[in-house]
Amino acid sequence: MHHVIVGNSIAGIEAALVIRRRDESARITLVSAESDHPFARTAMMYVFCGQLRQADTEFYDRGLYERMRFERVRDRVVGVDCAGRRVLLERVGALGYDRLLLAIGSAARRLTLAGAYDGPGVFHYVSLQDHVALDVAAKAGLRAAVIGGGLIGVEVAEILHARGLRVHWLVRDAWTWPVALDRDEAAIVEAHVRDHGVDVRAATEVTRLDRGSALKLTLGVEEPLEVDLVVGAVGVVPNTRFLVGSDVALSVDGGVETRADLSSTSVPDVYAAGDCATVTWADGSRRPETLWYTARDQGRAAGAAMVGDSVNYRRSTWYNSAKFFDLEYTTAGYVPLAEPARRDPTPGHWQTWFQQHPNEAASLRIVAKDDRVVGFNALGRRWSTEVWLRWIHERRTLAWVHHHLAESSFDEEFIEPFPVLPSAILHEGA
Ligand SMILES: Cc1cc2nc3c(=O)[nH]c(=O)nc-3n(C[C@H](O)[C@H](O)[C@H](O)COP(=O)(O)OP(=O)(O)OC[C@H]3O[C@@H](n4cnc5c(N)ncnc54)[C@H](O)[C@@H]3O)c2cc1C
């Protein structure tokens, strides 16, 4: 049985390991256009900043492929012939498969500004190749515009600033990262990033890009901004362009349609996992999840399905953490946000408790439904998502969580507990 896995990142390698554990004799081939060794994409920024070497971000040792008898093909897949059971490669023809996993991840969403790609100076930060190109171009003293207010946008603003560029962070939305932060939380992030010397501009749309000796941006109707380089950080899209026109069904957002349990796609013996897979969310909507740990879990589920195990992929409760410069961000569970797709449609009595720390750049938001805590969003302090997820599963009340809050703090021994003040805002309704 030949298992071909397109994608040699977290979803792909985890699937390969599951298959090998179950089938000693299977032939397993991983195809990647990006790198010979899987690496933590989430740590790419630390390589840019010189804090890690690229090899430090590889999460399995390099001997793994030989030990597991995984074959590797370093090439780009340009098509899938499902009837003929083969993937078409850019350089070396075709590769036949018995079972095929698409673990092809995301690519940067391209800017829609006319002329953006007609010349040099416009970059992205998703693939290793994006990272290398930006690393070469980003010289201290240059002026940079980072377009896009999400997690990748703030990371790029940070690494360019650390390199000594003068950075303008341009965010079209009313505030930064609206899929994860509300207005009050974003204000803390924006102030923090500004304090580091980055020019943060929310509610700012880049409407034109003209080329000359520099890149001349127009902000809004007529405000000019000259920079030496632009990084488009306006989100990611499933890496599925080569599947358009194949038998593999894609959703409107370009993700590979999967069965709810990840047991297959629209085509027999073709599977999908990770950032490229359209899956069912808790609120019933269908879209890719684009998270590191869900790509890992999906890879494992798809690998099990490929060896014939019955699988039932269900994402565990959401959690994530990140850092905006040196400001901690931690989230767990369900937190309703401005974006309609993140609103829970189910009826109930919703409450949101929000406390901004009186003396620190820190905040805590706790969401409860029918007096059971369902989600947390925090900035500035370090919190244990493990404890929060436990409390959510134990269906703790808001009052109980307030009382026990310090038990979820990583910093408890060293600093004052996060205050639960009467001045906190309690908002009723989702
Ligand atoms: C800068 C950055 C920071 C991030 N930070 C976080 C974070 O803090 N927390 C978090 O949870 N997530 C984060 N993510 C998201 C996380 O990295 C992804 O969810 C995860 O990498 C998805 O894994 P994957 O295996 O599905 O795909 P990817 O990691 O995208 O890998 C895709 C693989 O497919 C291969 N491939 C694609 N197309 C082809 C083709 N046509 N032919 C051959 N090979 C192909 C690529 O070469 C690669 O090997 C971040 C992402 C970026 C870009």
The ligand as an ORCA input file, in Angstrom:
! r2SCAN-3c Opt
* xyz 0 1
  C       4.033     33.446     10.926
  C       3.042     32.431     11.472
  C       2.828     32.341     12.829
  C       1.922     31.417     13.334
  N       1.720     31.349     14.688
  C       0.845     30.460     15.191
  C       0.624     30.359     16.582
  O       1.209     31.117     17.373
  N      -0.243     29.418     17.064
  C      -0.905     28.568     16.204
  O      -1.675     27.723     16.659
  N      -0.716     28.637     14.865
  C       0.130     29.558     14.330
  N       0.318     29.618     12.983
  C      -0.446     28.704     12.114
  C       0.227     27.328     12.021
  O       1.576     27.491     11.651
  C      -0.518     26.468     10.999
  O      -1.830     26.282     11.491
  C       0.156     25.117     10.755
  O       1.461     25.279     10.283
  C      -0.641     24.300      9.756
  O       0.022     23.111      9.544
  P      -0.225     22.229      8.216
  O       0.592     20.996      8.375
  O      -1.668     22.109      7.967
  O       0.329     23.107      6.998
  P       1.644     24.001      6.793
  O       2.434     24.138      8.033
  O       1.160     25.213      6.113
  O       2.486     23.118      5.759
  C       2.049     22.876      4.455
  C       2.971     21.853      3.798
  O       2.448     21.555      2.486
  C       3.456     21.683      1.516
  N       2.807     22.065      0.266
  C       1.807     22.946      0.072
  N       1.446     22.983     -1.223
  C       2.245     22.098     -1.858
  C       2.350     21.689     -3.207
  N       1.547     22.164     -4.168
  N       3.301     20.766     -3.516
  C       4.098     20.247     -2.559
  N       4.025     20.608     -1.253
  C       3.113     21.516     -0.920
  C       4.394     22.728      2.085
  O       5.649     22.611      1.447
  C       4.390     22.334      3.572
  O       5.270     21.246      3.744
  C       1.216     30.556     12.441
  C       1.435     30.651     11.066
  C       2.348     31.575     10.571
  C       2.556     31.651      9.093
*
